[in-house]
Amino acid sequence: MDTPKADKENGLRKMIRQGRQLFRIPENTDHYSAEHFKDAEKIFIKRCVLEGQCGLMQPF
């Protein structure tokens, strides 16, 4: 049986994986260069998925 810490880490990884799927849509993949895509994806995951601020995202 997994420890509570392992369960938390697995849940976090699942949220990050889901966030990547949400971000990887044609609108984003066609818009960003490879370098900027990675940075934008990290910001999206941090703000939207982990902090729950999807509706509050401000443009850079």
PDB file with SEQRES, HELIX, SHEET and CRYST1 records, atoms N, CA, C and O in Angstrom:
SEQRES   1 A   60  MET ASP THR PRO LYS ALA ASP LYS GLU ASN GLY LEU ARG          
SEQRES   2 A   60  LYS MET ILE ARG GLN GLY ARG GLN LEU PHE ARG ILE PRO          
SEQRES   3 A   60  GLU ASN THR ASP HIS TYR SER ALA GLU HIS PHE LYS ASP          
SEQRES   4 A   60  ALA GLU LYS ILE PHE ILE LYS ARG CYS VAL LEU GLU GLY          
SEQRES   5 A   60  GLN CYS GLY LEU MET GLN PRO PHE                              
HELIX    1 AA1 PRO A    4  PHE A   23  1                                  20    
HELIX    2 AA2 PRO A   26  HIS A   31  1                                   6    
HELIX    3 AA3 ALA A   34  PHE A   44  1                                  11    
HELIX    4 AA4 ILE A   45  LEU A   50  3                                   6    
HELIX    5 AA5 CYS A   54  LEU A   56  5                                   3    
CRYST1    1.000    1.000    1.000  90.00  90.00  90.00 P 1           1          
ATOM      1  N   MET A   1       0.845  -1.182   0.000  1.00  0.00           N  
ATOM      2  CA  MET A   1       0.000   0.000   0.000  1.00  0.00           C  
ATOM      3  C   MET A   1       0.890   1.244   0.000  1.00  0.00           C  
ATOM      4  O   MET A   1       1.902   1.301   0.699  1.00  0.00           O  
ATOM      5  N   ASP A   2       0.495   2.229  -0.790  1.00  0.00           N  
ATOM      6  CA  ASP A   2       1.275   3.461  -0.878  1.00  0.00           C  
ATOM      7  C   ASP A   2       1.134   4.288   0.386  1.00  0.00           C  
ATOM      8  O   ASP A   2       0.106   4.258   1.063  1.00  0.00           O  
ATOM      9  N   THR A   3       2.177   5.017   0.685  1.00  0.00           N  
ATOM     10  CA  THR A   3       2.138   5.935   1.823  1.00  0.00           C  
ATOM     11  C   THR A   3       1.360   7.186   1.417  1.00  0.00           C  
ATOM     12  O   THR A   3       1.194   7.443   0.225  1.00  0.00           O  
ATOM     13  N   PRO A   4       0.883   7.966   2.384  1.00  0.00           N  
ATOM     14  CA  PRO A   4       0.178   9.210   2.030  1.00  0.00           C  
ATOM     15  C   PRO A   4       1.024  10.137   1.155  1.00  0.00           C  
ATOM     16  O   PRO A   4       0.497  10.812   0.270  1.00  0.00           O  
ATOM     17  N   LYS A   5       2.344  10.170   1.406  1.00  0.00           N  
ATOM     18  CA  LYS A   5       3.224  11.019   0.600  1.00  0.00           C  
ATOM     19  C   LYS A   5       3.262  10.521  -0.845  1.00  0.00           C  
ATOM     20  O   LYS A   5       3.215  11.320  -1.781  1.00  0.00           O  
ATOM     21  N   ALA A   6       3.347   9.210  -1.025  1.00  0.00           N  
ATOM     22  CA  ALA A   6       3.365   8.645  -2.377  1.00  0.00           C  
ATOM     23  C   ALA A   6       2.044   8.903  -3.082  1.00  0.00           C  
ATOM     24  O   ALA A   6       2.032   9.205  -4.276  1.00  0.00           O  
ATOM     25  N   ASP A   7       0.929   8.790  -2.366  1.00  0.00           N  
ATOM     26  CA  ASP A   7      -0.382   9.081  -2.952  1.00  0.00           C  
ATOM     27  C   ASP A   7      -0.455  10.530  -3.403  1.00  0.00           C  
ATOM     28  O   ASP A   7      -0.976  10.826  -4.479  1.00  0.00           O  
ATOM     29  N   LYS A   8       0.067  11.433  -2.582  1.00  0.00           N  
ATOM     30  CA  LYS A   8       0.054  12.862  -2.910  1.00  0.00           C  
ATOM     31  C   LYS A   8       0.893  13.121  -4.159  1.00  0.00           C  
ATOM     32  O   LYS A   8       0.477  13.871  -5.042  1.00  0.00           O  
ATOM     33  N   GLU A   9       2.075  12.502  -4.235  1.00  0.00           N  
ATOM     34  CA  GLU A   9       2.941  12.684  -5.397  1.00  0.00           C  
ATOM     35  C   GLU A   9       2.284  12.129  -6.653  1.00  0.00           C  
ATOM     36  O   GLU A   9       2.361  12.745  -7.716  1.00  0.00           O  
ATOM     37  N   ASN A  10       1.638  10.971  -6.542  1.00  0.00           N  
ATOM     38  CA  ASN A  10       0.960  10.388  -7.696  1.00  0.00           C  
ATOM     39  C   ASN A  10      -0.193  11.279  -8.145  1.00  0.00           C  
ATOM     40  O   ASN A  10      -0.419  11.440  -9.344  1.00  0.00           O  
ATOM     41  N   GLY A  11      -0.917  11.853  -7.201  1.00  0.00           N  
ATOM     42  CA  GLY A  11      -2.014  12.761  -7.532  1.00  0.00           C  
ATOM     43  C   GLY A  11      -1.512  14.017  -8.215  1.00  0.00           C  
ATOM     44  O   GLY A  11      -2.131  14.507  -9.159  1.00  0.00           O  
ATOM     45  N   LEU A  12      -0.398  14.536  -7.743  1.00  0.00           N  
ATOM     46  CA  LEU A  12       0.198  15.730  -8.336  1.00  0.00           C  
ATOM     47  C   LEU A  12       0.659  15.446  -9.762  1.00  0.00           C  
ATOM     48  O   LEU A  12       0.431  16.248 -10.668  1.00  0.00           O  
ATOM     49  N   ARG A  13       1.297  14.318  -9.951  1.00  0.00           N  
ATOM     50  CA  ARG A  13       1.748  13.948 -11.303  1.00  0.00           C  
ATOM     51  C   ARG A  13       0.569  13.790 -12.251  1.00  0.00           C  
ATOM     52  O   ARG A  13       0.650  14.165 -13.421  1.00  0.00           O  
ATOM     53  N   LYS A  14      -0.522  13.238 -11.746  1.00  0.00           N  
ATOM     54  CA  LYS A  14      -1.727  13.077 -12.563  1.00  0.00           C  
ATOM     55  C   LYS A  14      -2.292  14.445 -12.953  1.00  0.00           C  
ATOM     56  O   LYS A  14      -2.704  14.642 -14.096  1.00  0.00           O  
ATOM     57  N   MET A  15      -2.312  15.387 -12.009  1.00  0.00           N  
ATOM     58  CA  MET A  15      -2.804  16.736 -12.303  1.00  0.00           C  
ATOM     59  C   MET A  15      -1.929  17.418 -13.353  1.00  0.00           C  
ATOM     60  O   MET A  15      -2.441  18.082 -14.254  1.00  0.00           O  
ATOM     61  N   ILE A  16      -0.630  17.258 -13.239  1.00  0.00           N  
ATOM     62  CA  ILE A  16       0.291  17.860 -14.205  1.00  0.00           C  
ATOM     63  C   ILE A  16       0.088  17.237 -15.585  1.00  0.00           C  
ATOM     64  O   ILE A  16       0.071  17.946 -16.591  1.00  0.00           O  
ATOM     65  N   ARG A  17      -0.063  15.930 -15.633  1.00  0.00           N  
ATOM     66  CA  ARG A  17      -0.306  15.237 -16.897  1.00  0.00           C  
ATOM     67  C   ARG A  17      -1.598  15.741 -17.553  1.00  0.00           C  
ATOM     68  O   ARG A  17      -1.637  15.977 -18.761  1.00  0.00           O  
ATOM     69  N   GLN A  18      -2.652  15.903 -16.748  1.00  0.00           N  
ATOM     70  CA  GLN A  18      -3.922  16.407 -17.266  1.00  0.00           C  
ATOM     71  C   GLN A  18      -3.780  17.851 -17.738  1.00  0.00           C  
ATOM     72  O   GLN A  18      -4.367  18.236 -18.749  1.00  0.00           O  
ATOM     73  N   GLY A  19      -3.000  18.654 -17.008  1.00  0.00           N  
ATOM     74  CA  GLY A  19      -2.763  20.032 -17.410  1.00  0.00           C  
ATOM     75  C   GLY A  19      -2.058  20.117 -18.748  1.00  0.00           C  
ATOM     76  O   GLY A  19      -2.376  20.975 -19.571  1.00  0.00           O  
ATOM     77  N   ARG A  20      -1.100  19.226 -18.967  1.00  0.00           N  
ATOM     78  CA  ARG A  20      -0.405  19.197 -20.257  1.00  0.00           C  
ATOM     79  C   ARG A  20      -1.379  18.872 -21.381  1.00  0.00           C  
ATOM     80  O   ARG A  20      -1.324  19.475 -22.452  1.00  0.00           O  
ATOM     81  N   GLN A  21      -2.270  17.918 -21.132  1.00  0.00           N  
ATOM     82  CA  GLN A  21      -3.265  17.563 -22.146  1.00  0.00           C  
ATOM     83  C   GLN A  21      -4.186  18.740 -22.443  1.00  0.00           C  
ATOM     84  O   GLN A  21      -4.541  18.973 -23.598  1.00  0.00           O  
ATOM     85  N   LEU A  22      -4.576  19.482 -21.409  1.00  0.00           N  
ATOM     86  CA  LEU A  22      -5.434  20.652 -21.607  1.00  0.00           C  
ATOM     87  C   LEU A  22      -4.733  21.733 -22.420  1.00  0.00           C  
ATOM     88  O   LEU A  22      -5.366  22.417 -23.223  1.00  0.00           O  
ATOM     89  N   PHE A  23      -3.441  21.889 -22.216  1.00  0.00           N  
ATOM     90  CA  PHE A  23      -2.687  22.954 -22.876  1.00  0.00           C  
ATOM     91  C   PHE A  23      -2.322  22.603 -24.309  1.00  0.00           C  
ATOM     92  O   PHE A  23      -2.236  23.489 -25.160  1.00  0.00           O  
ATOM     93  N   ARG A  24      -2.107  21.331 -24.587  1.00  0.00           N  
ATOM     94  CA  ARG A  24      -1.618  20.913 -25.908  1.00  0.00           C  
ATOM     95  C   ARG A  24      -2.760  20.809 -26.919  1.00  0.00           C  
ATOM     96  O   ARG A  24      -3.128  19.725 -27.371  1.00  0.00           O  
ATOM     97  N   ILE A  25      -3.300  21.969 -27.250  1.00  0.00           N  
ATOM     98  CA  ILE A  25      -4.351  22.066 -28.258  1.00  0.00           C  
ATOM     99  C   ILE A  25      -3.767  22.805 -29.458  1.00  0.00           C  
ATOM    100  O   ILE A  25      -2.780  23.526 -29.316  1.00  0.00           O  
ATOM    101  N   PRO A  26      -4.366  22.634 -30.644  1.00  0.00           N  
ATOM    102  CA  PRO A  26      -3.808  23.281 -31.839  1.00  0.00           C  
ATOM    103  C   PRO A  26      -3.600  24.789 -31.687  1.00  0.00           C  
ATOM    104  O   PRO A  26      -2.628  25.333 -32.211  1.00  0.00           O  
ATOM    105  N   GLU A  27      -4.486  25.456 -30.989  1.00  0.00           N  
ATOM    106  CA  GLU A  27      -4.338  26.905 -30.800  1.00  0.00           C  
ATOM    107  C   GLU A  27      -2.994  27.242 -30.155  1.00  0.00           C  
ATOM    108  O   GLU A  27      -2.364  28.234 -30.523  1.00  0.00           O  
ATOM    109  N   ASN A  28      -2.554  26.432 -29.206  1.00  0.00           N  
ATOM    110  CA  ASN A  28      -1.281  26.675 -28.523  1.00  0.00           C  
ATOM    111  C   ASN A  28      -0.098  26.096 -29.290  1.00  0.00           C  
ATOM    112  O   ASN A  28       0.938  26.750 -29.409  1.00  0.00           O  
ATOM    113  N   THR A  29      -0.238  24.883 -29.809  1.00  0.00           N  
ATOM    114  CA  THR A  29       0.885  24.261 -30.511  1.00  0.00           C  
ATOM    115  C   THR A  29       1.238  25.019 -31.783  1.00  0.00           C  
ATOM    116  O   THR A  29       2.404  25.056 -32.176  1.00  0.00           O  
ATOM    117  N   ASP A  30       0.246  25.627 -32.432  1.00  0.00           N  
ATOM    118  CA  ASP A  30       0.510  26.398 -33.651  1.00  0.00           C  
ATOM    119  C   ASP A  30       1.037  27.798 -33.346  1.00  0.00           C  
ATOM    120  O   ASP A  30       1.689  28.413 -34.189  1.00  0.00           O  
ATOM    121  N   HIS A  31       0.761  28.295 -32.163  1.00  0.00           N  
ATOM    122  CA  HIS A  31       1.109  29.674 -31.819  1.00  0.00           C  
ATOM    123  C   HIS A  31       2.546  29.825 -31.309  1.00  0.00           C  
ATOM    124  O   HIS A  31       3.243  30.759 -31.704  1.00  0.00           O  
ATOM    125  N   TYR A  32       2.987  28.928 -30.445  1.00  0.00           N  
ATOM    126  CA  TYR A  32       4.278  29.076 -29.765  1.00  0.00           C  
ATOM    127  C   TYR A  32       5.404  28.364 -30.501  1.00  0.00           C  
ATOM    128  O   TYR A  32       5.196  27.317 -31.114  1.00  0.00           O  
ATOM    129  N   SER A  33       6.603  28.948 -30.432  1.00  0.00           N  
ATOM    130  CA  SER A  33       7.796  28.232 -30.887  1.00  0.00           C  
ATOM    131  C   SER A  33       8.067  27.127 -29.860  1.00  0.00           C  
ATOM    132  O   SER A  33       7.484  27.138 -28.776  1.00  0.00           O  
ATOM    133  N   ALA A  34       8.936  26.186 -30.189  1.00  0.00           N  
ATOM    134  CA  ALA A  34       9.215  25.068 -29.276  1.00  0.00           C  
ATOM    135  C   ALA A  34       9.701  25.562 -27.917  1.00  0.00           C  
ATOM    136  O   ALA A  34       9.279  25.050 -26.880  1.00  0.00           O  
ATOM    137  N   GLU A  35      10.586  26.553 -27.922  1.00  0.00           N  
ATOM    138  CA  GLU A  35      11.134  27.084 -26.670  1.00  0.00           C  
ATOM    139  C   GLU A  35      10.054  27.789 -25.851  1.00  0.00           C  
ATOM    140  O   GLU A  35       9.933  27.562 -24.647  1.00  0.00           O  
ATOM    141  N   HIS A  36       9.283  28.632 -26.499  1.00  0.00           N  
ATOM    142  CA  HIS A  36       8.253  29.377 -25.786  1.00  0.00           C  
ATOM    143  C   HIS A  36       7.089  28.484 -25.367  1.00  0.00           C  
ATOM    144  O   HIS A  36       6.433  28.748 -24.360  1.00  0.00           O  
ATOM    145  N   PHE A  37       6.834  27.437 -26.135  1.00  0.00           N  
ATOM    146  CA  PHE A  37       5.757  26.511 -25.797  1.00  0.00           C  
ATOM    147  C   PHE A  37       6.004  25.888 -24.426  1.00  0.00           C  
ATOM    148  O   PHE A  37       5.097  25.810 -23.597  1.00  0.00           O  
ATOM    149  N   LYS A  38       7.233  25.450 -24.199  1.00  0.00           N  
ATOM    150  CA  LYS A  38       7.581  24.822 -22.921  1.00  0.00           C  
ATOM    151  C   LYS A  38       7.376  25.781 -21.756  1.00  0.00           C  
ATOM    152  O   LYS A  38       6.830  25.401 -20.720  1.00  0.00           O  
ATOM    153  N   ASP A  39       7.812  27.020 -21.927  1.00  0.00           N  
ATOM    154  CA  ASP A  39       7.647  28.029 -20.877  1.00  0.00           C  
ATOM    155  C   ASP A  39       6.170  28.325 -20.630  1.00  0.00           C  
ATOM    156  O   ASP A  39       5.730  28.399 -19.482  1.00  0.00           O  
ATOM    157  N   ALA A  40       5.411  28.493 -21.706  1.00  0.00           N  
ATOM    158  CA  ALA A  40       3.983  28.792 -21.573  1.00  0.00           C  
ATOM    159  C   ALA A  40       3.242  27.623 -20.926  1.00  0.00           C  
ATOM    160  O   ALA A  40       2.330  27.826 -20.125  1.00  0.00           O  
ATOM    161  N   GLU A  41       3.635  26.407 -21.276  1.00  0.00           N  
ATOM    162  CA  GLU A  41       3.004  25.221 -20.695  1.00  0.00           C  
ATOM    163  C   GLU A  41       3.262  25.163 -19.187  1.00  0.00           C  
ATOM    164  O   GLU A  41       2.357  24.847 -18.415  1.00  0.00           O  
ATOM    165  N   LYS A  42       4.479  25.463 -18.772  1.00  0.00           N  
ATOM    166  CA  LYS A  42       4.809  25.469 -17.341  1.00  0.00           C  
ATOM    167  C   LYS A  42       3.981  26.503 -16.595  1.00  0.00           C  
ATOM    168  O   LYS A  42       3.468  26.232 -15.510  1.00  0.00           O  
ATOM    169  N   ILE A  43       3.852  27.691 -17.181  1.00  0.00           N  
ATOM    170  CA  ILE A  43       3.063  28.744 -16.543  1.00  0.00           C  
ATOM    171  C   ILE A  43       1.602  28.324 -16.454  1.00  0.00           C  
ATOM    172  O   ILE A  43       0.961  28.524 -15.422  1.00  0.00           O  
ATOM    173  N   PHE A  44       1.071  27.744 -17.527  1.00  0.00           N  
ATOM    174  CA  PHE A  44      -0.316  27.281 -17.530  1.00  0.00           C  
ATOM    175  C   PHE A  44      -0.543  26.250 -16.434  1.00  0.00           C  
ATOM    176  O   PHE A  44      -1.505  26.350 -15.672  1.00  0.00           O  
ATOM    177  N   ILE A  45       0.337  25.264 -16.351  1.00  0.00           N  
ATOM    178  CA  ILE A  45       0.185  24.211 -15.346  1.00  0.00           C  
ATOM    179  C   ILE A  45       0.263  24.800 -13.946  1.00  0.00           C  
ATOM    180  O   ILE A  45      -0.538  24.450 -13.079  1.00  0.00           O  
ATOM    181  N   LYS A  46       1.212  25.684 -13.720  1.00  0.00           N  
ATOM    182  CA  LYS A  46       1.362  26.285 -12.392  1.00  0.00           C  
ATOM    183  C   LYS A  46       0.127  27.085 -12.009  1.00  0.00           C  
ATOM    184  O   LYS A  46      -0.442  26.876 -10.938  1.00  0.00           O  
ATOM    185  N   ARG A  47      -0.287  27.992 -12.869  1.00  0.00           N  
ATOM    186  CA  ARG A  47      -1.400  28.881 -12.526  1.00  0.00           C  
ATOM    187  C   ARG A  47      -2.750  28.188 -12.578  1.00  0.00           C  
ATOM    188  O   ARG A  47      -3.539  28.278 -11.637  1.00  0.00           O  
ATOM    189  N   CYS A  48      -3.007  27.513 -13.655  1.00  0.00           N  
ATOM    190  CA  CYS A  48      -4.342  26.971 -13.882  1.00  0.00           C  
ATOM    191  C   CYS A  48      -4.572  25.674 -13.112  1.00  0.00           C  
ATOM    192  O   CYS A  48      -5.565  25.541 -12.397  1.00  0.00           O  
ATOM    193  N   VAL A  49      -3.675  24.739 -13.256  1.00  0.00           N  
ATOM    194  CA  VAL A  49      -3.888  23.416 -12.671  1.00  0.00           C  
ATOM    195  C   VAL A  49      -3.551  23.389 -11.185  1.00  0.00           C  
ATOM    196  O   VAL A  49      -4.360  22.929 -10.379  1.00  0.00           O  
ATOM    197  N   LEU A  50      -2.382  23.868 -10.816  1.00  0.00           N  
ATOM    198  CA  LEU A  50      -1.950  23.746  -9.430  1.00  0.00           C  
ATOM    199  C   LEU A  50      -2.517  24.833  -8.520  1.00  0.00           C  
ATOM    200  O   LEU A  50      -2.800  24.572  -7.351  1.00  0.00           O  
ATOM    201  N   GLU A  51      -2.688  26.058  -9.048  1.00  0.00           N  
ATOM    202  CA  GLU A  51      -3.191  27.156  -8.225  1.00  0.00           C  
ATOM    203  C   GLU A  51      -4.666  27.444  -8.459  1.00  0.00           C  
ATOM    204  O   GLU A  51      -5.258  28.241  -7.731  1.00  0.00           O  
ATOM    205  N   GLY A  52      -5.271  26.812  -9.461  1.00  0.00           N  
ATOM    206  CA  GLY A  52      -6.696  26.979  -9.724  1.00  0.00           C  
ATOM    207  C   GLY A  52      -7.092  28.357 -10.221  1.00  0.00           C  
ATOM    208  O   GLY A  52      -8.202  28.813  -9.947  1.00  0.00           O  
ATOM    209  N   GLN A  53      -6.210  29.026 -10.945  1.00  0.00           N  
ATOM    210  CA  GLN A  53      -6.485  30.380 -11.422  1.00  0.00           C  
ATOM    211  C   GLN A  53      -6.750  30.420 -12.926  1.00  0.00           C  
ATOM    212  O   GLN A  53      -6.319  31.357 -13.597  1.00  0.00           O  
ATOM    213  N   CYS A  54      -7.438  29.437 -13.459  1.00  0.00           N  
ATOM    214  CA  CYS A  54      -7.662  29.369 -14.912  1.00  0.00           C  
ATOM    215  C   CYS A  54      -8.359  30.606 -15.455  1.00  0.00           C  
ATOM    216  O   CYS A  54      -7.957  31.126 -16.496  1.00  0.00           O  
ATOM    217  N   GLY A  55      -9.373  31.082 -14.790  1.00  0.00           N  
ATOM    218  CA  GLY A  55     -10.118  32.231 -15.281  1.00  0.00           C  
ATOM    219  C   GLY A  55      -9.444  33.552 -15.009  1.00  0.00           C  
ATOM    220  O   GLY A  55      -9.898  34.587 -15.497  1.00  0.00           O  
ATOM    221  N   LEU A  56      -8.373  33.542 -14.241  1.00  0.00           N  
ATOM    222  CA  LEU A  56      -7.727  34.780 -13.828  1.00  0.00           C  
ATOM    223  C   LEU A  56      -6.411  35.046 -14.544  1.00  0.00           C  
ATOM    224  O   LEU A  56      -5.707  35.996 -14.201  1.00  0.00           O  
ATOM    225  N   MET A  57      -6.065  34.226 -15.533  1.00  0.00           N  
ATOM    226  CA  MET A  57      -4.763  34.363 -16.183  1.00  0.00           C  
ATOM    227  C   MET A  57      -4.669  35.694 -16.910  1.00  0.00           C  
ATOM    228  O   MET A  57      -5.561  36.070 -17.671  1.00  0.00           O  
ATOM    229  N   GLN A  58      -3.589  36.388 -16.665  1.00  0.00           N  
ATOM    230  CA  GLN A  58      -3.315  37.675 -17.287  1.00  0.00           C  
ATOM    231  C   GLN A  58      -2.328  37.465 -18.426  1.00  0.00           C  
ATOM    232  O   GLN A  58      -1.439  36.620 -18.319  1.00  0.00           O  
ATOM    233  N   PRO A  59      -2.466  38.213 -19.509  1.00  0.00           N  
ATOM    234  CA  PRO A  59      -1.468  38.093 -20.582  1.00  0.00           C  
ATOM    235  C   PRO A  59      -0.108  38.574 -20.090  1.00  0.00           C  
ATOM    236  O   PRO A  59      -0.036  39.394 -19.175  1.00  0.00           O  
ATOM    237  N   PHE A  60       0.950  38.082 -20.675  1.00  0.00           N  
ATOM    238  CA  PHE A  60       2.314  38.436 -20.271  1.00  0.00           C  
ATOM    239  C   PHE A  60       2.578  39.871 -20.649  1.00  0.00           C  
ATOM    240  O   PHE A  60       3.669  40.384 -20.402  1.00  0.00           O  
TER     241      PHE A  60                                                      
END                                                                             
